[in-house]
Amino acid sequence: METRINVGVVEPEAYKAFIAIENYLGATKISKTHKELIKIRASQINGCAYCINMHTKDARKNGETEQRIYLLNAWREVKDLYTDEEKAILALTEEMTLIANGGVADETYQKAKSLFDDNHLAQIMVAIITINAWNRMAIATNMQPA
């Protein structure tokens, strides 16, 4: 594949805006585990090799198990490996990532709302939106895993 632009070099102010959102997310109620589950699952759906590689490494550094990482794309099939909160986050991540497939179901939203206060839920939604934006940047510019 051909070399493509590096947004961080060509438009550093735009890249700084993305980093500012990441800094904001670093100060939220979202646990490191939940952040990485969001990032890995959205990146799997979007087929972003660069982000899958980065966030599985980050998840391992934060103590995530290999088993939970390997089974993440089949999380609905395993009974007790993910918490109710994680299942709600993963369902919301999938539906927000695949937004063109009908949006976020009321059931999915209500389940998440029953587990998280409004601020925490809004923060989770921003985290999902943000990784989807990063995925699109990485895929469009052909970023390769290290």
Beta strands, then each sheet from edge to edge (+ up, - down):
end
